[in-house]
Amino acid sequence: GRRGASAMAPSAKKGAGKKRSERAQEPDDDDKFLDGENQGRWTDGFMVLRLVLWMAESSLDVIRARRQSDSSASTRKKDTPKLEPKEAVKEFFSHNKIPVGLVAIFALTCAIIAGGESYSSRDERTKNEVVNDYYGTLGIPRDAETADVKRAYKTLAKRWHPDKNPNCTSCQETFAKIAVAYETLNDEEKRAAYDQSGDVASSELKSPRSVPLTRDNFDELVTFSNDVWIVQIFKPDDGSCHQFHPFWENQIQKHGHLVRFGRVDITNDRGTWLPVKIRVLPLVLKFSKHVSSPEIFPITAMHETSQTLMKFVLTSFPNIGMVLDHDKYNVQRWLSGSSRRHKVLFAMPGRSEEERYKSHLVPRKVAATWSEIFEFRTAETAALHRLGDDMLPPKVRAALPSPENATKQAALLFFPAKGGHMEPTASAIFAWPAGEEELVLQLLALAELFWPALSARSAELLCKSLAVRRVYCLVLLDPPDSAVDKAAEELKESRARYAGEVAEIRASGGEVTEDEDNFIVPTLRLFREPRGLHPSIATCHAPKFAQVDKALGNTKAFLMDWDTGRIAALGVTSYRGIYPQIAYEDSLTWHDDILHPFLSLPDCNEGMLEHMIRNLRSAPFWEMFVQLLTALFFAEAACKAAVEQSLRWCLGAVGLLMVVLLQSPPFLRWVVGFLP
């Protein structure tokens, strides 16, 4: 018996070894997944496609198994020992480690995008989360005299008084803010206390003319502003900040009328919300709509700081001057060149280089602010008159101030974008020197010639009231060109008819208040659906437009009061009565607090990455699935192109990337920026 048992043992061991070798020779599911059973299929070149095929085949296997007959199922149960659920799961994972791991990574990526930090956290901010800035409320600089404070208060109080705006609740709030600001700034003791309080910055290193910036008001004041901002991040107890402070105050005094200065005190707020990491103090940043990321002021030796900081501030605006003494065909070449924007030529005096430089700084600021709408150039009037007829078109010369008035007057000439016009279609001559608001009024008149598209930035330019004039905007929704032409003509008729009525009332001894007469109504277009490269709700960021759309209903036009955030739907077919309706508040139903200053209108300045992540977070699951699969395909093709040094894979990766980028509006706008 023992011999029989011992004889059987070797044979049993031999059989077990044979089974182990057979199992070792059999490829597991991971090997099949990596190597593929049919190498001739084109899908075997893509790991992503093979993952999708594996998921499909696994699902089909489960369906087939459930459809088998009970007899075959019972036979299989007799032949195959039943596994516990835990053991079955372990066996499945051990045989499918790679595909299951890829599926887990894919699911984790979806979860991070769906529930992670949002780039659009600012969407939930309200427009009231702003630190009290009494100087900004009255629209005066922080070194304004008492007489300037009183003058600004009288103008604004008359405009926003509740008796003149009976149906406007936001106007009452604005009037109350104006009254509080005036009460504080008109009293020397209260003003001094305000300047030294935390509302400005800090009790140390006082800077009354710097705007206090916080996390709550940074987006509204800086991020979405058309102005250039110089922002200092500092700590009052830092020695380097103390040394830098006199240079900072000197630049505000010299150039506070050109750029806006603000400060962020990080004593209690570490400033992690800022777009740069704070590594050294003081940190000075320049924010402008022309650049996607802020420019950092280079730290220099203390004796060089004054000149370097002045250069840092003054280079905020592009140099748009034409040096005609060295290039006499400069004007002709600029006018004949193609451009996507309408062209504006400033002809201004400038007897000396220094005078020309200083007097042209304000036009340069206006040009930088309005660069989204116009392409600007400046030139000295006398130098333009010295050009020959072959260098300067006769109608351009005729639109300039006469040589006798070349030192006392300036001119603004408008050239349409299309067709390379060499002759101005509109022009204006005004006294020089002129302030910023005078230039803005001239540009507002030019904007009525071509009906710009409405966006978050253009709304501030075209619809924000000036100290000398109230502004309302007539906004047409998705209008054809014929409808815009008709509306513009009817608006001109309405303005002329209303001006005639006002003249008759005054001639007969009646009284017409300034607010009933001193306002303008530009015409703008708002596109909900894509329209070329124009800003639109569909292609840009406008998370709160749904509230506006709901208030408008089915109307095709509305009046917008940007200063108060009000809109009034217009269900009319003619706009000939708009001016009397606004003046007398006749048959206008205003919706208060509907319009957010920068979230209700298209913001087209978001970057490609921010646009992509925002779209992913708001996309349905199937679209998110397709986009993530595309990203995986691109990553795998790029890796294969790098590892195998294959031109085919390289072209495939580039082609796939271009297909994705051509569907991104920020990318298209970025490319068009390089085109003439």
Secondary structure, 3 states (H helix, E strand, C coil): CHHHHHHHHHHHHHHHHHHHHHHHHCCCHHHHHHHCCCCCCHHHHCHHHHHHHHHHHHHHHHHHHHHCCHHHHHHHHHHCCCCCHHHHHHHHHHHCHHHHHHHHHHHHHHHHHHHCCCCCHHHHCCCCCCCCCHHHHHCCCCCCCHHHHHHHHHHHHHHHCHHHCCCCHHHHHHHHHHHHHHHHHCCHHHHHHHHHCCCCCCCCCCCCCCEECCCCCHHHHHHCCCCCEEEEEECCCCHHHHHHHHHHHHHHHHHCCCCEEEEEECCCCCCCCCCCCCCCCCEEEEECCCCCCCEECCCCCHHHHHHHHHHHHHCCCCCCECCCCCCCCHHHHHHHCCCCCEEEEEEECCCCHHHHHHHCHHHHHHHHHCCCCEEEEEEEHHHHHCCCCCCCCHHHHHCCCCHHHCCCEEEEEEECCCCCCCCCCEEEEEECCCCHHHHHHHHHHHHCCCCCECCHHHHHHHHCCCCCCEECEEEEECCCHHHHHHHHHHHHHHHHHHHHHHHHHHHCCCCCCHHHCCEECCEEEEECCCCCCCCECCCCECCCHHHHHHHHCCCCEEEEECCCCEEEECCCCCCCCHHHHHHHCCCCCEECCCCCCCCCCCECCCCHHHHHHHHHHHCCHHHHHHHHHHHHHHHHHHHHHHHHCCHHHHHHHHHHHHHHHCCCHHHHHHHHCCCC
